[in-house]
Amino acid sequence: MSFITRDPRPETRNPTSLPRIQNLLVDLGALVRITHRYDPARCKKRGCCCSSYEVTVGRREMERITGCMPDASRHASWLREGKDWVNPFEEDETRQIVLDTDEHGRCVFAYRNASGETRCSLHTAALELGLDPYRTKPRSCALWPLALGDGRPRVLSIQDDAFDFPCNRRRRPRRDRSLDPGIAELIQLNFGHPFLSKVLERLSKHP
C-alpha cells in the first residue's frame, strides 16, 4: 500500500545553542511559538495527521500495539478478519517497521466515530482499558506536533510541517516566555511533570 509521507524532521535551530534538560536538548524558541488544540472535528475540512506520516515503530511499541488489537478492532473493524487479526505492520524501503495504511494512505488504526471525527483506535482502546494512551500508541504519534530529532543527544522541538494542520497555529512569543497550555500538557503527558517544570524554569530565565 502507498504512504503519504512528510518530512519527519523537527524544526530546530543550531543544536549547540539549545539548553539540555535531563537527556534532551530543548528548542525553547520553537515550543513557545506554537499553540495546539486537539479538535478532531477540524479534520473533516483540512488535513489529518493520521493520513500524512509514515510512522515507524520499535519492538516494544509493536508489542504494546499488538496487545491492544482486540480492543482497537471494536472501533476499527478491518483490523480483524474472521478469527484472525490483520498484520498492522509493514517494512519500508529501508527495512524499518512502520504502521500499515489503507488505500487512501490513512493509518490502519484510524477510524471515524459517529460524529465523523477521525480518532485513533489505539488511543480509544487504551482509555477503555484504563491504560495511558501516551504510553500505548507509537511515541511519534503521542508527541505530535512535538518531535524528537534522531541525533545524539536528541532534540525536542516541533514537527517542521506542524502549521499545515488546523489544530496548530503560530503564536507570538510573550514577554513571560510562557507555553501554550496545549503544548505544556503534551510535554507533561509524554515526559512527566518534573520535566515540564524544568522547561518552564528555563523559559523563565531565558533572555
N, C-alpha and C positions, 0 to 999 in steps of 0.2 A: 504494500500500500504506500501511497505517496505521503510525504510530510510537507507541511507548511513550516519552513524553518526560518527563524530570525537569528540575527547575530546574538549569541548568548553572553557577550562580554558586558561587564558592568561599566557604567560611565564613571570614570575616575580621573583624578588629577595625578601629578607626579607622586608615586607611592612613597618616595623618600621624605616627603613633606607631611605625611599623614601621621597622626598620633596612634600609638599602639595601646589597645585596650585588651587585656588578657592576651590571647594569642592572635589577635586580628589587628590589622591596620584599618582605621575607620575614616572614611571620607565624610567628615562632618559637613563640609560645604555642600555636598550633594544631598545629604539627608535633610538639611534644613530648607532645601529648595523644592520640596515636593509635598503635595497633600494627597492622601489616599482615602477614598471612601468606597468600601465594598458594597456594591449595588448591582446584583445580577440582572435587575430589570433593564439596566443600560445596555447590557449585552445584546438585547433584542434589536437595537438600532445600529450599533457600531461593533468594532472588532472585539473578539473574545480571546482571552489568553489561552483558553483550552484548545484553540484551533490555530495557535500561532507559534508553538515551540516544539522542538524535538527534545523530549525530556529523558535524560539519561538517569539510570538508577544503579545503585550498588547492590551487593549481595544481601546486606541486611535490610535494605529497602525492599528488595524483592520478596524476602521472607515475610515482612510485615504486610505487604500488599497482598500476597497470596493468602495469608491468614484471614484477610477481610473479604475475600472474594464472595463467599456465600451471602454475606450481609449486603455487600455492594450490589450484587446481582438482583436484589429485590427492587432496586431503583433503575439499574441498567440491565435489563433482562437479557440482552445479547451476550452478556458475559457467560451465560450458561447455554449449553447445547445438550438437551436431554438430561442425562445424569452426569454429564461431564462439564468441566469448565473450559472455556476457551483459553488459549495462551495469550496473556495480555502483553507479552514482551516480544521484542524483535532485536536483531542485531543490525546496527547501521553499517555504513561502508568502512568504518574504522574498527568494526567488531565490538563496539560498545553496546551494552544492553540499553534499549530505550523502550518507552511505553508505546504500544501499538496505537494506531489511529484508524478511523473509519474511512470510507471512500471520499468523505468531504474534508479530510485532514483533521478531524476533531478527535481529541483524546478518547480512547475507548471507555474510559471511566466517566466521561462527561454525560450528563443526561438533562432533560428539561422536565421541570416539575409541572404541576397542574396550572401554574400561572405563566408557563412558558419561559421561566427563568432558567438559565444554564447553571447547573450545580455539579459538584464533584461527588460521585457516589462513594468514594473512599472517605471523604470528609463527613458525609452524612452518616455512613455506616459507623465511623469511629464515634461520633456523638451518640448514636443509638446504643453502642456497646459500652459507653462510659469511658472511652479512650481519648487521649489527647490527639485531635486530628493533625496538629502540627508536629507530632512525632510518628504519625501513621502514614501520611502521604509523602511523596518524594520531597527532599529538602528544598529543591529549587522551586517547587510549587508552594510550599509553606512560606518561603521567603518573599515571593513575588509581591510587589515590584522591587523589593530589595534584591541584591545579588552578591554572591561571593566570587571573587576572581579565582583563577586557577593557579596563580603563582604562590610562592612561599616567601614571606608569610602571606596569607590570604587577605584580600582587601574587601571590606564590607562597604558597598556603595549602592547605587540604584541601577536597575536594568537600563541599558542605553536607549531603548525604544519605549520606555515606560509611558511617555506622554502621548504615544499613539493610541492609548486606550482611555475610554471615558471615565474610568474610576480614578485616574491620576491627573493632577493639574500642577502647573508651575506655581510656585509660591515665592513671594518676595521675602527674602531673609529679614527677620525682625531684629530690632536692636537688642532684644533679650536673648537672641540666638536660640529660641525655643524650637521644639519639634512639633510637627503636626500631630494631633492625638492619634490619628490612624497609623502613622509611621511609628510612633512611640509604642503603640500596642503591639505591632508586628515585631519590633525588636524585643519586647518583653516576652512575647509568646515563643519566640524562637531561641532566645539566648538567656532568658531569665531576668528577674528584677535587678539583681546586683549589677549585671552588665549594663542594663538601661541606666541605672543610677550613675555609673561611671561615665557613660556617654553624656548624660545631662550635666555632670560635673565638669567634663572637659569643655562642653559648649559654653558654660558659664564663664570659663576662664579664657576662651578662645578670643583672640583680638578681632 
